[in-house]
Amino acid sequence: QVQLVESGGGLVQAGDSLRLSCAASGGTFSRYAMGWFRQAPGKEREFVAHISRSGRTTYYADSVRGRFTISKDNAKSTLTLQMNSLKPEDTAAYYCAGRSSVAPKYDQADEYAYWGQGTQVTVSS
């Protein structure tokens, strides 16, 4: 069983960049496909990005494609979300998630078994 801890959130201005990290422990990280989700006040938790176990395949929500990059360092057991050109609508609590099993979908929160505690990202206009 893997434990996940996010870090790197903060307050930035529109157009700025921010890098979120998710440190994993207690499992073999290379066996886990990973994802980033976010949730803003009053809104449902939404998919942001996904990366395969090997790191060779990635998927992004339309709202972040071209601005965000998900990466996975299996040697360091670390998941990263590089966020560029941030917009006020990116403001949310960001969560990393993992799964060791094969699932038919990558953009549904209930397909992930392990979750971090979240880190807040606030983008001012």
C-alpha positions in Angstrom: 0.0 0.0 0.0 1.4 3.4 -1.0 1.2 6.6 1.0 1.0 9.9 -0.8 1.9 13.4 0.3 1.5 16.5 -1.9 3.5 19.7 -1.5 4.3 22.9 -3.5 1.0 24.7 -3.4 0.8 28.4 -2.8 -0.5 31.9 -3.8 0.7 33.1 -7.2 -0.4 35.7 -9.8 -2.0 34.9 -13.2 0.6 34.0 -15.7 3.0 32.6 -13.1 4.3 29.0 -12.8 4.1 26.5 -9.9 5.4 23.0 -9.4 3.5 20.5 -7.3 5.1 17.4 -6.0 3.7 14.1 -4.6 6.1 11.9 -2.6 5.2 8.3 -2.4 6.2 5.7 0.2 5.2 2.2 1.3 5.0 0.7 -2.1 6.7 0.0 -5.4 6.1 3.3 -7.2 6.8 1.8 -10.7 3.7 -0.4 -10.2 1.3 2.6 -9.8 -0.4 4.7 -12.5 -0.9 8.2 -11.1 -3.2 11.1 -11.5 -3.7 14.7 -10.4 -7.2 15.9 -9.5 -8.4 19.3 -8.3 -11.4 20.6 -6.4 -12.6 24.2 -6.1 -15.1 25.4 -3.5 -18.6 24.5 -4.6 -17.5 22.3 -7.5 -17.0 18.6 -8.1 -13.5 17.1 -8.0 -12.2 17.1 -11.6 -9.5 15.3 -13.5 -6.4 17.2 -14.3 -3.8 14.8 -15.6 -2.8 11.1 -15.7 0.4 9.2 -16.2 0.9 5.5 -16.8 3.0 3.2 -14.6 6.0 3.5 -16.8 5.6 7.2 -17.4 5.4 6.7 -21.1 1.8 7.7 -21.6 0.1 10.8 -20.3 -3.4 12.3 -20.6 -4.6 15.8 -19.8 -7.9 17.6 -19.2 -8.7 20.0 -22.1 -8.6 22.9 -19.6 -4.9 22.4 -18.8 -3.4 20.8 -21.9 -0.5 22.8 -23.2 0.0 24.5 -19.8 0.5 21.6 -17.4 2.9 18.7 -17.5 2.7 15.6 -15.4 5.8 13.5 -14.9 6.8 10.5 -12.8 10.3 9.6 -11.4 10.1 5.9 -10.5 13.7 6.0 -9.1 12.7 8.7 -6.6 9.1 7.7 -6.1 7.9 11.2 -6.9 5.1 12.5 -9.0 5.2 16.1 -10.3 2.8 18.5 -11.9 4.5 21.5 -13.6 1.9 24.3 -14.0 2.6 27.2 -16.3 0.6 30.2 -17.5 -1.7 29.8 -14.5 -5.1 31.3 -14.6 -7.5 32.3 -11.8 -9.8 29.4 -12.8 -6.9 27.0 -11.8 -7.5 27.9 -8.2 -8.3 24.7 -6.3 -7.1 22.1 -3.9 -4.9 19.7 -5.8 -4.7 16.0 -5.0 -2.4 13.3 -6.2 -3.9 9.8 -6.6 -2.6 6.4 -7.5 -3.7 2.9 -8.5 -1.9 -0.4 -8.9 -4.7 -2.2 -10.8 -5.7 -2.0 -14.4 -8.8 0.2 -14.9 -10.7 1.1 -18.0 -10.8 4.9 -17.3 -8.1 7.4 -16.2 -10.3 10.5 -15.6 -12.6 9.2 -12.9 -11.7 9.7 -9.2 -13.3 6.4 -8.2 -10.7 4.5 -10.3 -7.9 5.5 -7.9 -7.4 3.7 -4.6 -4.8 5.9 -3.0 -5.0 9.7 -2.3 -2.9 12.4 -0.8 -4.2 15.1 1.6 -4.2 17.8 -1.0 -2.3 21.1 -1.4 -3.9 24.5 -2.1 -3.2 26.5 -5.2 -4.5 30.0 -5.4 -4.1 32.2 -8.5 -4.9 35.9 -8.3 -5.9 38.0 -11.3 
